[in-house]
Each structure stands twice: as structure tokens, then as C-alpha cells.
Amino acid sequence: MSPTALPAAGPEHGHVTFLGAGPGDPGLLTLRAVEALSNADVLIAEHEVLDVIRTHARQGVSVVQTDADPSSVSPPGTGTPQLTVVDGTSTPAAAPAAARDAVHLVMEAVRGGRRVVRAVSGDPGLDTYAAEEMLACASAGVPFEVVPGVAAAVGVPAYAGVPLRDAEGADVRFVDARTASDRCWTEVGASDGTVVVSTTLDSVAAAAGELVSAGRKPDTPLSVTIAGTTTRQRTWTATLGTIAQTLKQAKVLPSPDGGRPVIAVVGERSAAARRDQLSWFESKPLFGWKVLVPRTKEQAASLSDQLRSYGAVPHEVPTIAVEPPRTPQQMERAVKGLVTGRYEWIAFTSVNAVKAVREKFEEYGLDARAFAGIKVAAVGEQTAKALVAFGVKPDLVPSGEQSAAGLLEDWPPYDPVFDPIDRVFLPRADIATETLVAGLIELGWEVDDVTAYRTVRASPPPAETREAIKGGGFDAVLFTSSSTVRNLVGIAGKPHNVTVIACIGPATAKTAEEHGLRVDVMAPEPSVHKLAEALADFGLKRRAAAVENGDPVTRPSERRPGARRRRSTT
């Protein structure tokens, strides 16, 4: 057994992992946490924590939500919450949140030798009192372990650009204002170190008052961060004496969400006063922008990751659906020809083309070995990744622009001395352009241009997404082709005029303008990643202009009527 492997779960007792999920950013999960999640049979957590950990759990894992719908209650008179799971999906598991007993949930879940992950926000030892559940496991002879997580009191200030220590190693104290005693306030008030206060939005001013009463100067710097480490994060800087007025001017109080947890950092040495230079997270060029990506999750994987690196929240909406060709005989002949040595090259211009050929291979009982002796080209990085997942390493990927034109730049001309066969198999969509075919013929190759799949307009997205598109709920939309413009408008309506429109090239921009859209951003070259870079540059310039003019930094969606009022409660 490896040093990090879980101990074998007994037939009766099972095993429990108490896991810290961090303060909100899924990227802060530890490697040990990811490993434990991948081995779990049951996940137990509240809704927000489940959103952080769910993607790392294996398929079919049972999920118990501790803050379930109050309508789901324990059978009367049982006194013990009943574990309810449905096919690995989140389900209300028993009593209302106020009456739920996590100890009973854990003990019920672990029966039958199951591996249970009891996940909590932040760290199990600092942010959540999990000792009672651990003691219950120990008393019942159930083996357990603790996987620490990034505590909110440490992670949130780091994301807010507020280091807790200075070069002299100043003292740092942690206070939970919700349970702090008078003695606790007196002690931290008498010190000159940094104080990290866990509190709620509507109690920040009261906590500041406690510190002033205990001896801290009213002009002591203070930072307050809500929704820390997520793209909803927002930080205000003030002093102990001015924080109430600062929050009032920001129109966040009074608010229905005033009870939301926040982290406040207090102290001369906390660097709160220098947050302008140290705020690395909230100053990202697209921080908090909700960006519509008209592609499937599979197609948009690397693009969405790139957008997240700029601070954006990508939302994938497929505008096309893929269907088999109407007449499959052409594709069948081409695949048989590939096996019998008809082709020197096969060129893949999309992930969908790889998928279509792979499915046809599986239909005939073939695998990647059928590509032996055939040179394979991929139009770009994502297509190459799909081929590698199939077991095929491409021989040619464009060294420059990832497009048909870029592929032709690197494609060798046909040489009858070195190329025993002069034919290329090109499986692609029914609506693909002729650029690649014409270019290959010009290089001396014969091309079997085969329709491997058809693209049709996708079904409309959910009503909530359609309303967000038309109502200005998105900050930007990336159009990667003329068809994405036509299809998105067709299935969801025209984006609101506050939405930033970014297009991959002149042809796409022309189509957008024909549909009455104002084009704000154009990629310098036809690449989805260059398009994302161009949008980030646009956001950075927009932010810099606002700062230079002394204006608040807002997202485009906050310019629509009523948005500022709604923003104050989110």
C-alpha cells in the first residue's frame, strides 16, 4: 500500500475522511483532498461545498446535502436523520438544516464498509468544529483521517492582497466575532499585531467598535472581504472608525444578505493600506465578468480555462449540434480505405472529426493501431489532444496559426520519390470551407473530402440563460465563427447592447454587424486564444480608464438599468 493510500474499509465500519474544501476556489483543494474524493463512496457536505468538490468525485458517488430542503424531514419519532441517496446525485437527505445532526449522518453513511468524505468549508480544525463527529467515529471504532484545507482566515486575505505578516514577523491573532468573549476583545485590542476577524457583513461595524473600545485607534487600517477566493469576491478598505460609512456608501448595508460571512483584517502592519499594489486577484482584467462562450464544454475546455485565468466566469452554450451524415456509405468506404493503405495522410480539422472517425472505428472493432503507417495531421491543440486520447500522436500540428491556413503553411508538398501514395483522407463537417482542400490540391495531393458529420442548430438554452443574453446578464460574448452568431441569435435572441461583442475575425464581425450587434473586440489573428487575449486587453484598458478617471471599476453588465441596485445585494 502506498503511503497516501486509504486504509482498507472494513465490512462494517467503513472509513471517514474529514476534508477541508477551502474558502471557495476549487483550485485550492489539496492533492490529498482530490485523492480522497476520487475514492469516496459517499460525500457529505453543504451545498456550496459540494459545488467545490463534486467534480473530483468518481461517477456514481452518493451525495448527502446537509443543508437540504426543509420539506425533506426525518420520519416522525425516529430521532435520527435518515440517509437518502439517489444515483450519485445531490439529494435532500433528511431533516431541515437547523435540525440536522451531522454526527448521525456520518455514522449512517459509513455503514456497510463505505468510504465517506465529510467535507467542510475552509479547514476542519479552524473553520468548522468537527471534533464531535471525529469523537463519534473513535467511539464506534470507525477509522478516520483529517485532510486539512486552506482556512478562510488565511486564504481570503491572500486573495484580497492583504499579507498578514510584515518583515518583522508581526503577531497575528484570529478572532471569530460570533463567539468572541469580552476577554478576547480586550486581549486583541491591547496588542499591536494584526487581527483577522471572522464575522458577518452586518456585524463588521460592531466588531470594529469592539476593537476601538478595547484600545485600538479609530484610524487603524482595515480591509473587509466578502465571497473571498471566488469571482464574486469584493474587498473594501477603510479604518476602524470609517468602515460603517464606507459600507453604507457602497450600498451594501442594509442588505438581505447582510448575514453573509466576511473576513476582516485589522492592523497597521497588515498591508491593508497598500492593497492598491497588492490586489492581484480582483485586479485581473476580466475579474467577475460573465462571458458567454458559444461552444460545448468539450470544445471550450482550454478557452474556458484561459478566461478563468483572466478572472472571468465562462458560461458555455452550444449553438450547434453534431449528427451523423445523411449517407454514411462515403465515410464507411474511406475508413476501409484507410485500413487497406489507400491514404498517405489523414487530416483532422476538429475534435468532432476525431470523434466521428473514432466511433466508426469502434463500430468496425478497430482501434488506434489502424493508423500504423499513416501520417496524421491535426489543425490545432484541442484536436491534437483528442487524438492523443484516442492513442494517436499527430505527426503534424501547425507551428503558427491554428487554422486550415496555418496547417497548409506547414504541410509538405507531394513528392513522388518520398511519398508512395498521393492521397489525403479529410473527414470533416458538411459546412466546412474549401480552403484546406484547395490548398492540398495546389500542393499536389489528391483529396478524399468526406462528410464525417453534420452540424445543425442546437436546441435553445434554458430560459434563464436566454433572459440573461437578451437582458444584459452577460458581460461579453465570444463569437468564433459566423455560424455561431447566426445560431446564437436564432436559438437565444440578440445579446443586450451593454454586452461586449468579441469576434474572431472580419467575416464573423461582418455577420455580427448584419445582426445589429456592435463589435467591440477583434482578434488580431483567427485563433480562439488570441480572441480571449484581445478581450482581456479590452478589459484591462477599460479598468485602467476607470481608475484614471476616479470612477468605480464596474462590469459591463452593471451598466444596464437596475443592475447597480441588484449588485448591492449580491
Residue pairs with C-beta under 8 A, 6 or more apart in sequence:
1 7
4 32
4 35
6 15
6 17
6 36
6 39
6 115
6 145
7 15
7 143
9 15
9 113
9 114
9 115
10 113
10 143
11 112
11 113
12 111
12 112
12 113
13 110
13 113
13 140
13 141
13 142
13 143
14 41
14 109
14 110
14 111
14 112
14 113
14 114
14 115
14 116
14 142
15 110
15 115
15 116
15 142
15 143
15 144
15 145
16 106
16 110
16 116
16 117
16 118
16 133
16 137
16 142
16 143
16 144
16 145
17 36
17 40
17 115
17 116
17 117
17 118
17 144
17 145
17 146
17 147
18 118
18 120
18 124
18 130
18 133
18 134
18 144
18 145
18 146
18 147
19 33
19 36
19 37
19 53
19 117
19 118
19 119
19 120
19 124
19 146
19 147
19 149
20 33
20 119
20 120
20 121
20 122
20 123
20 124
20 125
20 127
20 147
20 148
20 149
20 150
20 151
21 29
21 33
21 45
21 49
21 52
21 53
21 119
21 120
21 121
21 122
21 149
22 28
22 29
22 52
22 121
22 122
22 149
22 150
22 155
22 229
23 121
23 122
23 150
23 151
23 152
23 155
23 156
23 228
23 229
24 48
24 52
24 121
24 227
24 228
24 229
24 230
25 52
25 155
25 159
25 229
25 230
26 52
26 53
26 55
28 149
28 150
28 155
28 229
29 37
29 52
29 53
29 56
29 149
30 147
30 148
30 149
32 147
33 53
33 56
33 147
33 149
34 56
36 117
36 147
37 43
37 53
37 56
37 57
37 117
38 56
38 57
38 58
39 58
39 115
40 57
40 58
40 61
40 115
40 116
40 117
41 61
41 62
41 114
41 115
41 116
42 61
42 62
42 63
42 64
42 85
42 109
42 110
42 114
42 115
42 116
42 117
43 50
43 53
43 54
43 57
43 61
43 62
43 63
43 64
43 116
43 117
43 119
44 64
44 66
44 102
44 105
44 106
44 109
44 116
44 117
44 118
44 119
45 53
45 64
45 65
45 66
45 117
45 118
45 119
45 120
46 65
46 66
46 67
46 121
47 65
47 67
47 90
48 121
49 119
49 120
49 121
50 63
50 65
50 90
50 119
52 119
53 117
53 119
54 63
54 90
57 63
57 117
59 88
60 87
60 88
61 88
62 85
62 88
62 109
63 85
63 88
63 89
63 90
63 91
64 83
64 84
64 85
64 91
64 93
64 105
64 109
65 90
65 91
65 92
65 93
66 93
66 97
66 100
66 102
66 105
67 97
67 100
68 91
68 92
68 93
68 94
68 95
68 96
68 97
68 100
69 92
70 96
70 97
71 92
72 84
72 92
72 93
72 94
72 95
73 94
73 95
73 96
74 80
74 81
74 82
74 94
74 95
75 82
80 101
80 104
80 108
81 93
81 94
81 95
81 100
81 101
81 104
81 105
81 108
82 93
82 94
82 108
83 93
83 94
83 105
83 108
83 109
84 91
84 92
84 93
84 94
85 91
85 93
93 105
94 100
94 105
95 101
102 118
102 133
103 132
103 133
103 136
106 116
106 118
106 133
106 136
106 137
107 136
107 137
107 140
107 142
109 116
110 116
110 137
110 142
118 130
118 133
120 127
120 128
120 130
120 149
121 127
121 128
121 152
122 128
122 149
122 150
122 151
122 152
122 153
122 155
123 148
123 149
123 150
123 151
124 130
124 146
124 147
124 148
124 149
125 146
125 148
126 151
126 153
126 174
127 149
127 151
127 152
127 153
127 198
130 146
134 144
134 146
136 142
137 143
137 144
138 144
152 198
152 228
152 261
152 263
153 174
153 196
153 198
153 263
154 164
155 228
155 229
156 225
156 228
156 229
156 263
157 163
157 164
157 196
157 223
157 225
157 228
157 263
157 265
157 270
159 225
159 228
159 229
159 233
159 281
160 223
160 225
160 228
160 233
160 235
160 263
160 265
160 275
160 279
160 281
160 282
161 235
161 271
161 275
161 277
161 278
161 279
161 280
161 281
161 282
162 223
162 225
162 235
162 265
162 270
162 271
162 272
162 275
162 278
163 270
163 271
163 278
164 172
164 194
164 196
164 265
164 270
165 172
165 194
165 269
166 269
166 271
168 269
170 192
170 193
170 194
170 267
170 269
171 191
171 192
171 193
171 194
172 193
172 194
172 195
172 196
173 187
173 188
173 191
173 193
173 194
173 195
173 196
174 195
174 196
174 198
175 184
175 185
175 188
175 195
175 196
175 197
175 198
176 197
176 198
176 199
177 197
177 198
177 199
177 200
177 203
177 206
177 207
177 210
178 198
178 199
178 200
178 203
180 210
185 210
185 211
185 213
185 214
186 214
186 215
188 195
188 211
188 214
189 210
189 211
189 212
189 213
189 214
189 215
189 216
190 214
190 215
192 267
192 268
193 267
193 269
194 265
194 266
194 267
194 269
194 270
195 211
195 265
195 266
195 267
196 263
196 264
196 265
196 266
197 207
197 263
197 264
197 265
197 266
198 261
198 262
198 263
199 207
199 261
199 262
199 264
200 258
200 259
200 260
200 261
200 262
201 224
201 226
201 247
201 252
201 253
201 255
201 257
201 258
201 259
201 260
201 261
201 262
202 253
202 254
202 255
202 258
202 259
204 224
204 243
204 244
204 247
204 262
204 264
205 243
205 244
205 247
207 264
208 222
208 240
208 241
208 243
208 244
208 264
208 266
209 240
211 220
211 240
211 266
212 218
212 240
212 241
216 240
216 266
217 240
218 239
218 240
218 241
219 239
219 240
219 241
220 239
220 240
220 266
220 267
220 268
221 237
221 238
221 239
221 266
221 267
221 268
221 270
221 272
221 273
222 237
222 238
222 239
222 240
222 243
222 264
222 265
222 266
222 272
223 235
223 236
223 237
223 264
223 265
223 270
223 272
223 275
224 235
224 236
224 237
224 238
224 243
224 247
224 262
224 263
224 264
225 233
225 234
225 235
225 262
225 263
225 264
225 265
226 232
226 233
226 234
226 235
226 252
226 260
226 261
226 262
227 233
227 234
227 260
228 262
228 263
229 281
231 287
231 288
231 311
231 312
231 313
232 288
232 570
233 281
233 282
233 288
234 282
235 275
235 279
235 282
236 243
236 246
236 247
236 250
237 246
237 272
237 273
237 275
238 245
238 246
240 266
244 253
247 253
250 568
251 564
251 568
252 258
252 568
255 568
255 569
256 569
257 569
257 570
265 272
266 272
271 278
281 287
281 311
282 311
283 543
284 310
284 311
285 310
285 311
285 536
285 537
285 539
285 540
285 543
286 307
286 310
286 311
286 312
286 475
286 476
286 535
286 536
286 539
287 310
287 311
287 312
288 311
288 312
288 313
288 475
288 555
289 311
289 312
289 313
289 475
289 476
289 539
289 555
289 556
290 312
290 313
290 315
290 468
290 473
290 474
290 475
290 476
290 555
290 557
291 307
291 312
291 313
291 314
291 315
291 474
291 475
291 476
291 477
291 478
291 535
292 315
292 317
292 469
292 474
292 476
292 477
292 478
292 488
292 495
292 499
293 300
293 303
293 304
293 307
293 314
293 315
293 316
293 317
293 478
294 317
294 318
294 319
294 477
294 478
294 479
294 480
294 484
294 487
294 488
295 303
295 316
295 317
295 318
295 319
295 480
295 484
296 316
296 318
297 304
297 316
298 351
299 318
299 351
299 382
300 314
300 316
301 382
302 381
302 382
302 529
303 314
303 478
303 528
303 529
303 532
304 314
304 316
306 529
306 532
307 314
307 532
307 535
308 314
310 532
310 535
310 536
310 539
312 475
312 476
315 465
315 474
317 461
317 465
317 488
317 492
318 458
319 457
319 458
319 483
319 484
319 487
319 488
319 491
320 455
320 456
320 457
320 458
320 483
320 484
320 487
321 455
321 456
321 457
321 458
321 459
322 352
322 355
322 356
322 453
322 454
322 455
322 456
323 453
323 454
323 455
323 456
324 356
324 453
324 454
325 331
325 430
325 451
325 452
325 453
325 454
326 454
330 450
330 451
331 356
331 360
331 427
331 450
331 451
331 452
332 360
334 425
334 427
334 448
334 450
335 357
335 360
335 361
335 364
335 366
337 343
337 425
337 448
338 346
338 370
338 371
338 374
338 425
339 366
339 370
341 373
341 421
342 421
342 423
342 425
343 374
343 421
343 423
343 424
343 425
343 448
344 374
344 375
344 419
344 420
344 421
344 422
344 423
344 424
345 374
345 375
345 376
345 377
345 423
345 424
345 425
345 445
346 357
346 371
346 374
346 375
346 376
346 377
346 424
346 425
346 426
346 427
347 377
347 378
347 379
347 407
347 424
347 425
347 426
347 436
347 440
348 354
348 357
348 376
348 377
348 378
348 379
348 383
348 386
348 387
348 394
348 427
349 379
349 383
349 404
349 407
349 426
349 428
349 432
349 436
350 379
350 383
350 428
350 429
351 382
351 383
351 386
352 429
352 452
352 453
352 455
353 383
353 427
353 428
353 429
353 452
353 453
354 383
354 386
354 387
354 390
355 386
355 453
356 427
356 452
356 453
357 427
357 452
358 390
361 367
361 370
367 391
368 390
368 391
368 392
371 392
375 395
375 396
376 387
376 392
376 393
376 394
376 395
376 396
377 394
377 395
377 396
377 397
377 407
377 411
378 384
378 387
378 394
378 396
378 397
379 397
379 398
379 402
379 403
379 404
379 406
379 407
380 397
380 398
380 402
380 403
380 406
381 397
381 402
383 394
384 394
384 397
387 393
387 394
388 394
396 407
396 410
396 411
398 406
398 407
398 409
398 410
399 406
399 409
399 410
400 406
400 409
400 410
401 409
401 525
401 526
401 527
402 527
402 529
403 526
403 527
404 433
404 435
404 436
404 439
405 435
405 439
405 526
407 436
408 435
408 436
408 439
408 440
408 443
411 439
411 440
411 443
412 443
413 443
413 444
414 422
414 443
414 444
414 445
416 422
422 444
422 445
422 446
423 445
423 446
423 447
423 448
424 440
424 445
424 446
424 447
424 448
425 448
425 450
426 436
426 437
426 440
426 447
426 448
426 449
426 450
427 450
427 452
428 449
428 450
428 451
428 452
429 451
429 452
429 453
429 454
429 455
430 451
430 453
430 454
430 455
431 455
431 483
437 447
437 449
440 447
441 447
455 483
457 487
457 490
457 491
458 487
458 491
459 491
460 466
460 491
460 492
461 469
461 491
461 492
465 492
466 492
466 493
467 473
468 474
469 477
469 488
469 492
469 493
469 495
469 496
469 499
470 492
470 493
470 494
470 495
470 496
471 496
471 560
472 496
472 497
472 498
472 499
472 556
472 557
472 559
472 560
472 563
473 496
473 557
474 495
474 496
474 499
474 557
475 499
475 500
475 555
475 556
475 557
476 499
476 500
476 501
476 502
476 521
476 535
476 556
477 488
477 495
477 499
477 500
477 501
477 502
478 502
478 504
478 528
478 531
478 532
478 535
479 485
479 488
479 501
479 502
479 503
479 504
479 508
479 511
479 512
480 504
480 508
480 528
480 531
481 504
481 508
482 507
482 508
482 510
482 511
484 508
485 503
485 508
485 511
485 512
485 515
485 517
486 511
486 515
488 495
489 515
494 515
494 516
494 517
495 501
495 517
496 560
497 518
498 556
498 557
498 559
498 560
499 556
499 557
500 520
500 521
500 535
500 538
500 556
501 512
501 517
501 518
501 519
501 520
501 521
502 519
502 520
502 521
502 522
502 523
502 531
502 534
502 535
502 538
503 509
503 512
503 519
503 521
503 522
503 523
503 531
504 523
504 526
504 527
504 528
504 531
505 522
505 523
505 526
506 522
509 519
509 522
512 519
513 519
520 538
521 531
521 534
521 535
521 538
522 534
523 530
523 531
523 533
523 534
524 530
524 534
543 553
546 552
546 553
546 554
547 553
557 563
558 564
558 567
